[in-house]
């Protein structure tokens, strides 16, 4: 379950907040009792890659210099 904290507490205890989130906890930051943002752990973007055997080369896509 997410912990909900107000923005002033988040500012005061930012280091502790970052530690919790880095450990996998989700935190909701609220302003005047209204949820504003959800803080979740960082996950690097996955790079798309072709699956071996799934992509076939085609003559149709060969490079041809312009004008030639």
C-alpha positions as CSV (number, residue, x, y, z in Angstrom):
1,X,0.0,0.0,0.0
2,X,1.2,3.5,-0.7
3,X,2.1,6.0,2.0
4,X,0.5,9.4,1.6
5,X,2.5,12.4,2.9
6,X,2.0,16.1,2.6
7,X,4.4,18.2,0.5
8,X,6.0,20.0,3.5
9,X,6.9,16.7,5.1
10,X,8.3,15.4,1.8
11,X,10.5,18.5,1.6
12,X,11.7,18.1,5.2
13,X,12.4,14.4,4.9
14,X,13.4,14.1,1.3
15,X,16.4,11.8,2.0
16,X,14.3,9.4,4.0
17,X,11.6,9.5,1.3
18,X,14.2,8.6,-1.4
19,X,15.4,5.7,0.7
20,X,11.9,4.3,1.0
21,X,11.2,4.6,-2.7
22,X,14.6,3.1,-3.7
23,X,13.7,0.1,-1.4
24,X,10.6,-0.4,-3.6
25,X,7.9,1.5,-1.6
26,X,5.5,3.8,-3.4
27,X,4.8,7.2,-1.9
28,X,2.0,9.7,-2.8
29,X,2.7,13.4,-2.2
30,X,-0.3,15.5,-1.4
31,X,-0.9,19.2,-1.3
32,X,-3.7,20.5,1.0
33,X,-4.9,16.9,1.3
34,X,-5.2,16.4,-2.4
35,X,-2.9,13.7,-4.0
36,X,-0.6,15.4,-6.5
37,X,2.2,13.0,-7.5
38,X,3.1,9.3,-7.1
39,X,6.8,8.6,-6.5
40,X,8.0,5.2,-7.7
41,X,11.4,3.5,-8.0
42,X,13.4,4.4,-11.1
43,X,13.6,1.7,-13.8
44,X,15.9,2.2,-16.8
45,X,14.2,2.1,-20.1
46,X,14.5,-1.2,-22.0
47,X,16.1,-1.0,-25.4
48,X,14.1,-2.7,-28.1
49,X,16.0,-5.4,-29.9
50,X,15.2,-7.9,-32.7
51,X,14.6,-11.5,-31.7
52,X,17.0,-13.8,-33.4
53,X,15.2,-15.6,-36.3
54,X,12.2,-13.2,-36.2
55,X,13.6,-10.6,-38.6
56,X,14.5,-11.5,-42.2
57,X,16.6,-9.4,-44.6
58,X,14.9,-8.3,-47.7
59,X,16.3,-7.0,-51.0
60,X,13.5,-4.4,-51.1
61,X,15.3,-2.5,-48.3
62,X,18.8,-2.3,-49.8
63,X,20.5,1.0,-49.7
64,X,20.8,2.7,-53.1
65,X,22.6,6.0,-53.5
66,X,20.6,8.9,-54.8
67,X,20.8,9.6,-58.5
68,X,22.3,6.3,-59.3
